[in-house]
Amino acid sequence: MSFRLSQRDKDIIAFINHFRTVDRDSLVDLFFKQLKSPVNACNSVMVRCLYRLGLIERTQQYSPTVYLPVDAKIKKNSQKILHFLSILDVYKQMCTYSTPKQVIVEDKPTGRKGGIEPDLFCIFKGSPFWIEIQRNQYSEQKMQAKINLYEEFFFSYEWKALHWQPEERSPIFPSVILVTPVRYAVSSDHIRIIQVTNIHELMEKYKSAGKQQRDGKPRASASSGGIKINLT
C-alpha cells in the first residue's frame, strides 16, 4: 500500500536533514504543539510513518528519542549528537522572538580547511550573526585564536561575496556571538564579539541598549555588543 507524505511530513524530514539531529520534544514544539495531544501525534508520525518507512533514522540512546537523517554519518552514541542538539536549542530560543532566516548549520564560509567554522549562521531580526556555541571550557588563548581567524576572514574581503549579502546595500560582516557560560577575555578592533549564556540574555542586552538610546545615554561600544538589532 502506498503512503502519501503530507507537507508537514516533508517539512519534518527537511528540518531533520538540515539540523542533523532533532529530539522528539523539539519536534513537538515546532510541528505539533497546536494539536490536542501533541506528544502522541508526534510519536505516531515519527515512528509509525517516517521511521518505519525508512525516511528517517533514530537513536534511543537519549530520552526523549533523537531523530537523524537516513544518511547520517553520526554514530548513534556519538557526542556529536549533543553538539547538534545545542545548535538546535539556540535556534529554538531565537524562534521565540523571531524565526531566523538563511540558517546554515556548521557554516564554512571560507570554503577551505583551517578557516572559520561557526556552529550556526543566520539572519536574526534583520542582522547577520555567526554563532559559536561552547559547551566545554577552553583556554583564553584558544578562544582568541578563534577570534583571530574571524579577523583574517574580515581582511580577506571574501565575505562581501557571500550569497546572503543584501543586494540593495553595502555588504555586512556578521557579528560573532559566543554562547558560553564562561566569559573569555577576547577582543577585536575590527569585528563585534558578543558573549552571552543564551539567546534570552542577548535579547535582554538589546532591550537595555535600546532603552539607553531612548533615554539619551551614550551607546555601548562595539566590544560590549552594542549593535543594532530590530526588536519589534
DOZAGU-536676 format. One line per 4 residues: their letters; for each residue x, y, z of N, C-alpha, C, O. Coordinates in nm, 2 decimals. Layout:
# residues N
A	X:Y:Z:X:Y:Z:X:Y:Z:X:Y:Z  ...
# end
This chain:
# residues 232
MSFR	0.09:-0.12:0.00:0.00:0.00:0.00:0.09:0.12:0.00:0.18:0.14:0.08  0.06:0.21:-0.09:0.14:0.34:-0.10:0.10:0.43:0.01:-0.01:0.43:0.06  0.20:0.52:0.05:0.17:0.62:0.15:0.21:0.75:0.10:0.33:0.77:0.05  0.12:0.85:0.11:0.15:0.98:0.06:0.19:1.07:0.17:0.12:1.08:0.27
LSQR	0.31:1.13:0.16:0.36:1.22:0.26:0.28:1.35:0.26:0.25:1.41:0.16  0.25:1.40:0.38:0.18:1.53:0.39:0.29:1.64:0.38:0.41:1.61:0.39  0.25:1.77:0.37:0.35:1.87:0.36:0.42:1.88:0.50:0.54:1.91:0.50  0.35:1.86:0.61:0.42:1.85:0.74:0.53:1.75:0.75:0.64:1.77:0.80
DKDI	0.50:1.63:0.69:0.59:1.52:0.69:0.72:1.56:0.61:0.83:1.54:0.66  0.70:1.62:0.50:0.81:1.67:0.42:0.89:1.78:0.49:1.02:1.78:0.49  0.82:1.87:0.56:0.89:1.97:0.64:0.97:1.91:0.75:1.08:1.96:0.78  0.92:1.81:0.82:0.99:1.75:0.93:1.12:1.68:0.88:1.23:1.70:0.93
IAFI	1.11:1.61:0.77:1.22:1.54:0.71:1.33:1.64:0.67:1.45:1.62:0.70  1.29:1.75:0.60:1.38:1.86:0.56:1.45:1.92:0.69:1.57:1.95:0.68  1.37:1.94:0.79:1.42:2.00:0.91:1.53:1.91:0.98:1.63:1.96:1.02  1.50:1.78:0.99:1.60:1.69:1.04:1.72:1.68:0.96:1.83:1.68:1.01
NHFR	1.71:1.68:0.83:1.82:1.68:0.74:1.91:1.81:0.76:2.03:1.80:0.75  1.84:1.92:0.78:1.91:2.05:0.80:1.99:2.05:0.93:2.10:2.10:0.93  1.93:2.01:1.04:1.99:2.03:1.17:2.06:1.90:1.22:2.12:1.90:1.33  2.06:1.79:1.14:2.13:1.67:1.16:2.08:1.58:1.28:2.06:1.46:1.26
TVDR	2.04:1.64:1.39:1.98:1.56:1.50:1.87:1.65:1.56:1.90:1.77:1.59  1.76:1.59:1.58:1.64:1.66:1.64:1.57:1.57:1.74:1.53:1.46:1.71  1.56:1.62:1.86:1.49:1.54:1.96:1.34:1.55:1.95:1.29:1.65:1.89  1.27:1.45:2.01:1.13:1.45:1.99:1.05:1.57:2.05:0.96:1.62:1.99
DSLV	1.10:1.62:2.16:1.03:1.74:2.22:1.04:1.86:2.14:0.95:1.95:2.13  1.16:1.88:2.07:1.17:1.99:1.97:1.07:1.98:1.86:1.02:2.08:1.81  1.05:1.86:1.81:0.96:1.84:1.70:0.82:1.87:1.75:0.74:1.93:1.67  0.79:1.83:1.87:0.66:1.86:1.93:0.64:2.02:1.93:0.53:2.06:1.89
DLFF	0.74:2.09:1.98:0.73:2.23:1.99:0.71:2.30:1.85:0.63:2.39:1.83  0.78:2.25:1.75:0.79:2.31:1.62:0.68:2.27:1.52:0.65:2.35:1.43  0.63:2.15:1.54:0.54:2.10:1.44:0.40:2.05:1.49:0.31:2.03:1.41  0.39:2.03:1.62:0.27:1.96:1.67:0.20:2.03:1.79:0.09:1.99:1.83
KQLK	0.25:2.14:1.84:0.20:2.20:1.96:0.06:2.25:1.95:-0.01:2.27:2.05  0.01:2.27:1.83:-0.12:2.33:1.81:-0.23:2.21:1.82:-0.35:2.24:1.82  -0.19:2.09:1.82:-0.28:1.98:1.83:-0.32:1.95:1.97:-0.26:1.99:2.07  -0.43:1.87:1.98:-0.49:1.84:2.11:-0.40:1.75:2.20:-0.38:1.77:2.32
SPVN	-0.33:1.65:2.13:-0.24:1.56:2.20:-0.11:1.57:2.13:-0.07:1.47:2.05  -0.03:1.67:2.14:0.09:1.69:2.05:0.19:1.58:2.07:0.25:1.54:1.97  0.22:1.53:2.19:0.32:1.43:2.20:0.28:1.30:2.14:0.36:1.24:2.06  0.15:1.26:2.16:0.11:1.14:2.09:0.11:1.15:1.94:0.14:1.06:1.87
ACNS	0.07:1.27:1.89:0.06:1.29:1.75:0.20:1.28:1.69:0.23:1.22:1.58  0.30:1.34:1.76:0.44:1.34:1.71:0.49:1.20:1.71:0.55:1.15:1.61  0.47:1.12:1.82:0.52:0.98:1.83:0.46:0.90:1.71:0.53:0.82:1.65  0.33:0.92:1.69:0.27:0.85:1.58:0.33:0.87:1.44:0.36:0.78:1.37
VMVR	0.35:1.00:1.41:0.40:1.04:1.28:0.55:0.99:1.27:0.58:0.94:1.17  0.63:1.01:1.38:0.77:0.98:1.37:0.80:0.83:1.36:0.88:0.79:1.28  0.73:0.76:1.44:0.76:0.61:1.45:0.68:0.54:1.34:0.73:0.46:1.26  0.54:0.55:1.35:0.46:0.47:1.26:0.48:0.50:1.11:0.46:0.42:1.03
CLYR	0.50:0.63:1.09:0.51:0.67:0.95:0.66:0.69:0.90:0.70:0.60:0.82  0.72:0.79:0.95:0.85:0.83:0.89:0.96:0.73:0.92:1.04:0.69:0.83  0.97:0.68:1.04:1.08:0.58:1.08:1.05:0.45:1.01:1.15:0.39:0.95  0.94:0.39:1.02:0.91:0.26:0.97:0.91:0.26:0.82:0.93:0.16:0.75
LGLI	0.89:0.38:0.76:0.90:0.39:0.61:1.05:0.40:0.56:1.08:0.40:0.44  1.14:0.42:0.66:1.28:0.43:0.63:1.32:0.57:0.58:1.42:0.58:0.51  1.24:0.67:0.62:1.26:0.81:0.57:1.35:0.89:0.67:1.41:0.99:0.64  1.36:0.84:0.79:1.44:0.90:0.90:1.51:0.78:0.98:1.46:0.67:0.98
ERTQ	1.61:0.82:1.05:1.67:0.72:1.15:1.64:0.78:1.29:1.59:0.89:1.31  1.67:0.69:1.39:1.65:0.74:1.53:1.76:0.67:1.62:1.81:0.57:1.58  1.78:0.73:1.73:1.86:0.67:1.84:1.78:0.68:1.97:1.73:0.79:2.00  1.78:0.57:2.04:1.71:0.58:2.17:1.81:0.58:2.28:1.78:0.54:2.40
QYSP	1.93:0.62:2.25:2.04:0.64:2.35:2.00:0.76:2.44:2.06:0.77:2.55  1.92:0.84:2.39:1.88:0.96:2.46:1.73:0.96:2.49:1.65:0.89:2.42  1.69:1.03:2.59:1.54:1.04:2.62:1.51:1.19:2.63:1.57:1.26:2.71  1.41:1.24:2.55:1.33:1.16:2.46:1.42:1.12:2.33:1.53:1.16:2.32
TVYL	1.36:1.04:2.25:1.42:0.99:2.13:1.48:1.10:2.04:1.41:1.21:2.03  1.59:1.08:1.98:1.65:1.17:1.89:1.65:1.11:1.75:1.68:0.99:1.73  1.61:1.20:1.65:1.59:1.15:1.51:1.70:1.21:1.43:1.75:1.32:1.45  1.75:1.13:1.33:1.86:1.17:1.24:1.82:1.14:1.10:1.73:1.07:1.07
PVDA	1.90:1.21:1.00:1.87:1.17:0.86:1.91:1.03:0.83:1.99:0.97:0.91  1.85:0.97:0.73:1.88:0.83:0.70:2.02:0.81:0.66:2.08:0.70:0.68  2.09:0.91:0.60:2.23:0.90:0.56:2.32:0.97:0.66:2.43:1.00:0.62  2.28:0.98:0.78:2.36:1.04:0.88:2.49:0.97:0.90:2.50:0.85:0.91
KIKK	2.60:1.05:0.91:2.73:0.99:0.93:2.77:1.00:1.08:2.89:0.99:1.11  2.67:1.01:1.16:2.69:1.03:1.31:2.66:0.89:1.37:2.55:0.84:1.35  2.75:0.84:1.45:2.72:0.72:1.53:2.61:0.75:1.63:2.60:0.86:1.68  2.52:0.65:1.66:2.41:0.68:1.74:2.44:0.70:1.89:2.35:0.74:1.96
NSQK	2.56:0.68:1.92:2.60:0.71:2.06:2.71:0.82:2.06:2.78:0.84:2.16  2.72:0.89:1.95:2.83:1.00:1.94:2.80:1.12:2.02:2.68:1.16:2.04  2.91:1.18:2.07:2.89:1.31:2.14:2.85:1.42:2.05:2.81:1.53:2.09  2.87:1.40:1.92:2.83:1.50:1.82:2.68:1.52:1.82:2.63:1.63:1.79
ILHF	2.60:1.43:1.87:2.46:1.44:1.88:2.43:1.56:1.98:2.34:1.64:1.95  2.50:1.56:2.09:2.48:1.67:2.19:2.52:1.80:2.13:2.46:1.91:2.16  2.62:1.80:2.05:2.67:1.93:1.98:2.56:1.98:1.89:2.52:2.10:1.89  2.50:1.89:1.81:2.39:1.94:1.72:2.27:1.98:1.79:2.19:2.07:1.75
LSIL	2.24:1.91:1.90:2.12:1.95:1.98:2.14:2.08:2.05:2.04:2.16:2.06  2.26:2.12:2.08:2.29:2.25:2.14:2.27:2.36:2.03:2.22:2.47:2.06  2.30:2.33:1.91:2.27:2.42:1.80:2.12:2.44:1.78:2.07:2.55:1.76  2.05:2.33:1.78:1.91:2.33:1.77:1.85:2.41:1.88:1.75:2.49:1.86
DVYK	1.90:2.40:2.00:1.84:2.47:2.12:1.86:2.62:2.10:1.77:2.70:2.13  1.97:2.67:2.05:1.99:2.81:2.02:1.89:2.86:1.91:1.83:2.97:1.93  1.87:2.78:1.81:1.78:2.81:1.71:1.64:2.83:1.77:1.57:2.92:1.74  1.60:2.73:1.85:1.46:2.74:1.91:1.45:2.86:2.00:1.34:2.92:2.00
QMCT	1.55:2.90:2.07:1.55:3.02:2.15:1.52:3.14:2.07:1.44:3.23:2.10  1.59:3.15:1.95:1.57:3.26:1.86:1.42:3.26:1.81:1.36:3.37:1.80  1.37:3.14:1.78:1.23:3.14:1.73:1.13:3.19:1.83:1.02:3.23:1.78  1.16:3.20:1.95:1.06:3.25:2.05:1.05:3.41:2.03:0.96:3.47:2.08
YSTP	1.15:3.47:1.96:1.14:3.61:1.93:1.11:3.64:1.79:1.03:3.73:1.76  1.18:3.56:1.70:1.16:3.58:1.55:1.23:3.47:1.48:1.34:3.43:1.52  1.16:3.41:1.38:1.22:3.30:1.31:1.35:3.34:1.23:1.33:3.43:1.14  1.46:3.29:1.26:1.58:3.33:1.18:1.57:3.29:1.03:1.50:3.20:1.00
KQVI	1.64:3.36:0.95:1.64:3.34:0.81:1.79:3.30:0.76:1.88:3.32:0.84  1.79:3.24:0.65:1.92:3.20:0.59:2.00:3.11:0.68:2.13:3.13:0.70  1.94:3.02:0.75:2.01:2.94:0.86:2.10:2.84:0.79:2.06:2.76:0.71  2.23:2.84:0.84:2.33:2.74:0.79:2.39:2.68:0.92:2.45:2.75:1.00
VEDK	2.37:2.55:0.93:2.43:2.47:1.04:2.58:2.43:1.00:2.60:2.38:0.89  2.67:2.46:1.10:2.81:2.44:1.07:2.86:2.50:0.94:2.90:2.44:0.85  2.84:2.63:0.94:2.88:2.71:0.82:3.03:2.71:0.80:3.11:2.70:0.90  3.07:2.70:0.67:3.21:2.71:0.64:3.23:2.81:0.53:3.25:2.78:0.41
PTGR	3.22:2.94:0.57:3.21:3.05:0.46:3.34:3.06:0.39:3.34:3.11:0.27  3.46:3.02:0.44:3.58:3.03:0.37:3.59:2.92:0.26:3.66:2.94:0.16  3.52:2.81:0.28:3.53:2.70:0.18:3.66:2.63:0.18:3.68:2.55:0.09  3.74:2.65:0.29:3.86:2.57:0.29:3.89:2.53:0.44:3.85:2.60:0.53
KGGI	3.97:2.43:0.46:4.01:2.38:0.59:4.10:2.48:0.66:4.18:2.54:0.60  4.07:2.50:0.79:4.15:2.59:0.87:4.09:2.73:0.88:4.15:2.81:0.95  3.98:2.75:0.81:3.92:2.88:0.82:3.81:2.88:0.93:3.81:2.79:1.01  3.74:2.99:0.94:3.63:2.99:1.04:3.52:2.89:1.01:3.49:2.86:0.90
EPDL	3.47:2.83:1.12:3.37:2.73:1.11:3.27:2.75:1.22:3.26:2.67:1.31  3.19:2.85:1.21:3.09:2.88:1.31:2.98:2.77:1.32:2.95:2.70:1.22  2.93:2.74:1.44:2.83:2.64:1.45:2.70:2.67:1.38:2.63:2.59:1.33  2.67:2.80:1.37:2.55:2.85:1.31:2.56:2.98:1.25:2.63:3.07:1.30
FCIF	2.51:3.00:1.13:2.49:3.13:1.07:2.34:3.16:1.05:2.27:3.07:1.02  2.30:3.28:1.08:2.16:3.31:1.05:2.15:3.47:1.04:2.23:3.54:1.09  2.04:3.51:0.98:2.00:3.65:0.99:1.88:3.65:1.09:1.78:3.60:1.06  1.91:3.72:1.20:1.81:3.72:1.31:1.77:3.87:1.33:1.85:3.95:1.37
KGSP	1.64:3.89:1.32:1.58:4.02:1.33:1.66:4.13:1.25:1.69:4.24:1.30  1.69:4.09:1.13:1.75:4.18:1.03:1.90:4.19:1.04:1.96:4.27:0.96  1.97:4.12:1.13:2.11:4.13:1.15:2.18:4.00:1.13:2.13:3.90:1.18  2.29:3.99:1.05:2.36:3.86:1.03:2.45:3.83:1.15:2.51:3.92:1.21
FWIE	2.45:3.70:1.19:2.53:3.66:1.30:2.60:3.53:1.27:2.54:3.44:1.20  2.72:3.52:1.31:2.79:3.39:1.32:2.79:3.35:1.47:2.83:3.43:1.55  2.75:3.23:1.50:2.73:3.19:1.64:2.82:3.07:1.67:2.82:2.97:1.60  2.90:3.09:1.77:2.99:2.98:1.83:2.93:2.93:1.96:2.91:3.01:2.05
IQRN	2.90:2.81:1.97:2.84:2.75:2.09:2.94:2.67:2.16:2.99:2.56:2.11  2.99:2.71:2.28:3.09:2.65:2.35:3.03:2.57:2.47:2.99:2.62:2.57  3.02:2.44:2.45:2.97:2.35:2.55:3.08:2.32:2.66:3.05:2.29:2.77  3.21:2.32:2.61:3.32:2.30:2.70:3.40:2.42:2.72:3.40:2.52:2.64
QYSE	3.48:2.43:2.83:3.56:2.54:2.86:3.70:2.53:2.79:3.76:2.42:2.80  3.74:2.63:2.72:3.87:2.64:2.66:3.96:2.74:2.72:3.91:2.83:2.79  4.08:2.74:2.68:4.18:2.84:2.73:4.15:2.97:2.65:4.09:2.97:2.54  4.18:3.08:2.72:4.16:3.21:2.65:4.25:3.22:2.53:4.21:3.29:2.43
QKMQ	4.36:3.16:2.53:4.45:3.16:2.41:4.38:3.09:2.29:4.39:3.14:2.18  4.31:2.98:2.32:4.24:2.91:2.21:4.13:2.99:2.16:4.10:2.99:2.04  4.05:3.06:2.25:3.94:3.14:2.21:3.99:3.26:2.13:3.92:3.30:2.03  4.10:3.32:2.17:4.15:3.44:2.10:4.20:3.40:1.96:4.18:3.47:1.86
AKIN	4.25:3.28:1.95:4.29:3.22:1.82:4.17:3.21:1.73:4.18:3.23:1.61  4.06:3.17:1.78:3.94:3.16:1.71:3.89:3.29:1.66:3.85:3.31:1.54  3.90:3.39:1.74:3.86:3.53:1.70:3.96:3.58:1.60:3.92:3.65:1.50  4.09:3.55:1.61:4.19:3.59:1.51:4.15:3.54:1.37:4.18:3.60:1.27
LYEE	4.10:3.42:1.36:4.06:3.36:1.23:3.94:3.44:1.17:3.94:3.47:1.05  3.85:3.49:1.26:3.75:3.58:1.21:3.81:3.71:1.15:3.76:3.76:1.05  3.91:3.76:1.22:3.97:3.88:1.17:4.04:3.86:1.04:4.04:3.95:0.95  4.11:3.74:1.02:4.17:3.71:0.90:4.07:3.71:0.78:4.09:3.76:0.68
FFFS	3.95:3.65:0.81:3.85:3.65:0.71:3.80:3.79:0.68:3.76:3.82:0.57  3.79:3.87:0.78:3.74:4.01:0.77:3.83:4.08:0.67:3.78:4.15:0.58  3.96:4.06:0.68:4.06:4.13:0.59:4.07:4.07:0.46:4.13:4.13:0.37  4.02:3.95:0.44:4.02:3.89:0.31:3.92:3.95:0.21:3.93:3.94:0.09
YEWK	3.82:4.01:0.27:3.70:4.07:0.19:3.62:3.97:0.11:3.53:4.00:0.04  3.65:3.84:0.13:3.58:3.74:0.06:3.43:3.73:0.11:3.34:3.69:0.03  3.41:3.77:0.23:3.28:3.77:0.29:3.18:3.86:0.22:3.06:3.84:0.22  3.23:3.96:0.14:3.14:4.05:0.07:3.07:3.98:-0.04:2.96:4.03:-0.09
ALHW	3.11:3.87:-0.08:3.05:3.80:-0.20:2.96:3.68:-0.15:2.91:3.60:-0.23  2.94:3.66:-0.02:2.86:3.55:0.03:2.72:3.57:-0.02:2.67:3.68:-0.03  2.65:3.45:-0.04:2.52:3.46:-0.11:2.41:3.53:-0.04:2.32:3.58:-0.10  2.42:3.54:0.09:2.32:3.60:0.17:2.33:3.76:0.18:2.24:3.82:0.24
QPEE	2.44:3.81:0.13:2.46:3.96:0.14:2.35:4.03:0.07:2.30:3.99:-0.04  2.31:4.14:0.13:2.20:4.22:0.07:2.24:4.28:-0.07:2.35:4.33:-0.08  2.15:4.28:-0.16:2.18:4.33:-0.29:2.16:4.49:-0.30:2.23:4.55:-0.38  2.08:4.54:-0.21:2.04:4.68:-0.22:2.13:4.77:-0.13:2.11:4.89:-0.14
RSPI	2.22:4.71:-0.05:2.30:4.80:0.03:2.44:4.74:0.05:2.47:4.63:0.00  2.53:4.80:0.12:2.67:4.76:0.13:2.68:4.63:0.21:2.59:4.60:0.29  2.78:4.54:0.17:2.79:4.42:0.24:2.81:4.44:0.39:2.87:4.54:0.44  2.77:4.34:0.47:2.78:4.34:0.62:2.86:4.22:0.67:2.84:4.11:0.63
FPSV	2.96:4.25:0.75:3.03:4.14:0.82:2.96:4.11:0.95:2.93:4.19:1.03  2.91:3.98:0.96:2.83:3.94:1.07:2.90:3.97:1.21:3.02:3.96:1.22  2.82:4.00:1.31:2.87:4.00:1.45:2.89:3.85:1.49:2.82:3.76:1.44  2.98:3.83:1.58:3.01:3.70:1.63:2.96:3.68:1.77:3.00:3.75:1.86
ILVT	2.87:3.59:1.79:2.81:3.56:1.92:2.88:3.44:1.98:2.88:3.33:1.91  2.93:3.45:2.09:2.98:3.33:2.17:2.88:3.30:2.27:2.85:3.37:2.37  2.81:3.18:2.25:2.72:3.13:2.35:2.80:3.04:2.45:2.83:2.93:2.41  2.82:3.09:2.57:2.91:3.02:2.66:2.88:3.06:2.80:2.84:3.18:2.83
PVRY	2.89:2.97:2.90:2.87:3.00:3.04:2.99:3.07:3.10:2.98:3.12:3.21  3.10:3.07:3.02:3.23:3.13:3.07:3.25:3.26:2.99:3.24:3.26:2.87  3.30:3.36:3.06:3.34:3.49:2.99:3.49:3.48:2.96:3.57:3.46:3.05  3.52:3.50:2.83:3.66:3.50:2.79:3.71:3.64:2.77:3.64:3.73:2.72
AVSS	3.84:3.66:2.80:3.90:3.79:2.78:3.95:3.80:2.63:4.07:3.81:2.61  3.86:3.79:2.54:3.89:3.80:2.40:3.85:3.94:2.34:3.76:4.00:2.40  3.92:3.98:2.24:3.89:4.12:2.19:3.92:4.13:2.04:4.00:4.04:1.99  3.87:4.23:1.98:3.90:4.26:1.84:3.87:4.40:1.81:3.77:4.46:1.86
DHIR	3.95:4.47:1.73:3.93:4.61:1.70:3.85:4.62:1.57:3.82:4.73:1.52  3.81:4.50:1.51:3.76:4.50:1.37:3.62:4.43:1.36:3.54:4.47:1.28  3.59:4.34:1.45:3.46:4.27:1.45:3.40:4.28:1.58:3.46:4.29:1.68  3.26:4.27:1.58:3.19:4.27:1.70:3.18:4.13:1.76:3.14:4.04:1.70
IIQV	3.21:4.12:1.89:3.20:4.00:1.96:3.11:4.02:2.08:3.12:4.11:2.16  3.01:3.93:2.09:2.91:3.93:2.19:2.91:3.80:2.27:2.89:3.69:2.21  2.93:3.81:2.40:2.93:3.69:2.48:2.81:3.68:2.57:2.78:3.78:2.64  2.73:3.57:2.55:2.61:3.56:2.63:2.60:3.41:2.67:2.66:3.32:2.60
TNIH	2.52:3.38:2.77:2.50:3.24:2.81:2.39:3.18:2.73:2.38:3.06:2.71  2.30:3.26:2.67:2.19:3.21:2.59:2.13:3.33:2.51:2.17:3.44:2.53  2.04:3.30:2.42:1.98:3.40:2.33:1.89:3.49:2.42:1.87:3.61:2.38  1.83:3.44:2.52:1.75:3.53:2.61:1.83:3.64:2.67:1.78:3.75:2.68
ELME	1.95:3.61:2.71:2.04:3.71:2.76:2.08:3.81:2.65:2.08:3.93:2.67  2.10:3.76:2.53:2.12:3.85:2.41:2.01:3.95:2.40:2.04:4.07:2.38  1.89:3.91:2.40:1.77:4.00:2.38:1.76:4.10:2.49:1.72:4.21:2.47  1.79:4.05:2.61:1.79:4.15:2.73:1.89:4.26:2.71:1.87:4.37:2.74
KYKS	2.01:4.22:2.65:2.12:4.32:2.63:2.06:4.43:2.54:2.09:4.55:2.56  1.99:4.39:2.43:1.95:4.48:2.33:1.83:4.56:2.38:1.81:4.68:2.34  1.75:4.51:2.47:1.64:4.58:2.53:1.70:4.70:2.61:1.66:4.81:2.61  1.81:4.66:2.69:1.88:4.76:2.77:1.94:4.87:2.68:1.94:4.99:2.72
AGKQ	2.01:4.82:2.57:2.08:4.92:2.49:1.98:5.01:2.42:2.00:5.13:2.41  1.86:4.96:2.38:1.76:5.04:2.32:1.70:5.14:2.42:1.68:5.26:2.38  1.69:5.10:2.54:1.64:5.19:2.65:1.74:5.31:2.67:1.70:5.42:2.69  1.87:5.27:2.67:1.97:5.37:2.69:1.96:5.48:2.58:1.98:5.60:2.61
QRDG	1.95:5.43:2.46:1.94:5.52:2.34:1.82:5.61:2.35:1.82:5.73:2.32  1.70:5.56:2.39:1.58:5.64:2.40:1.59:5.74:2.52:1.54:5.85:2.51  1.67:5.70:2.62:1.69:5.80:2.73:1.80:5.90:2.71:1.83:5.98:2.79  1.87:5.89:2.59:1.97:5.98:2.56:2.10:5.95:2.62:2.19:6.04:2.62
KPRA	2.12:5.82:2.66:2.25:5.79:2.72:2.35:5.74:2.61:2.30:5.70:2.50  2.48:5.74:2.63:2.57:5.70:2.53:2.55:5.56:2.49:2.52:5.47:2.58  2.57:5.52:2.37:2.56:5.39:2.32:2.68:5.30:2.37:2.79:5.35:2.40  2.65:5.17:2.39:2.76:5.08:2.43:2.86:5.07:2.31:2.82:5.09:2.20
SASS	2.98:5.04:2.35:3.09:5.02:2.25:3.06:4.89:2.17:2.99:4.80:2.22  3.13:4.88:2.06:3.11:4.75:1.98:3.16:4.63:2.06:3.09:4.53:2.05  3.27:4.64:2.13:3.32:4.53:2.20:3.23:4.48:2.31:3.24:4.36:2.35  3.14:4.56:2.36:3.04:4.52:2.46:2.91:4.47:2.40:2.82:4.43:2.47
GGIK	2.91:4.47:2.27:2.79:4.41:2.20:2.68:4.51:2.17:2.57:4.48:2.15  2.72:4.64:2.16:2.61:4.74:2.14:2.59:4.76:1.99:2.63:4.86:1.93  2.52:4.66:1.92:2.50:4.67:1.78:2.35:4.69:1.76:2.27:4.67:1.85  2.31:4.73:1.64:2.17:4.75:1.61:2.10:4.62:1.58:2.15:4.53:1.52
INLT	1.99:4.60:1.64:1.90:4.49:1.61:1.76:4.53:1.62:1.72:4.61:1.71  1.68:4.48:1.53:1.54:4.52:1.53:1.46:4.44:1.63:1.44:4.32:1.62  1.41:4.50:1.74:1.35:4.43:1.85:1.20:4.42:1.83:1.13:4.36:1.91  1.14:4.48:1.72:1.00:4.47:1.70:0.96:4.34:1.63:0.84:4.32:1.61
# end
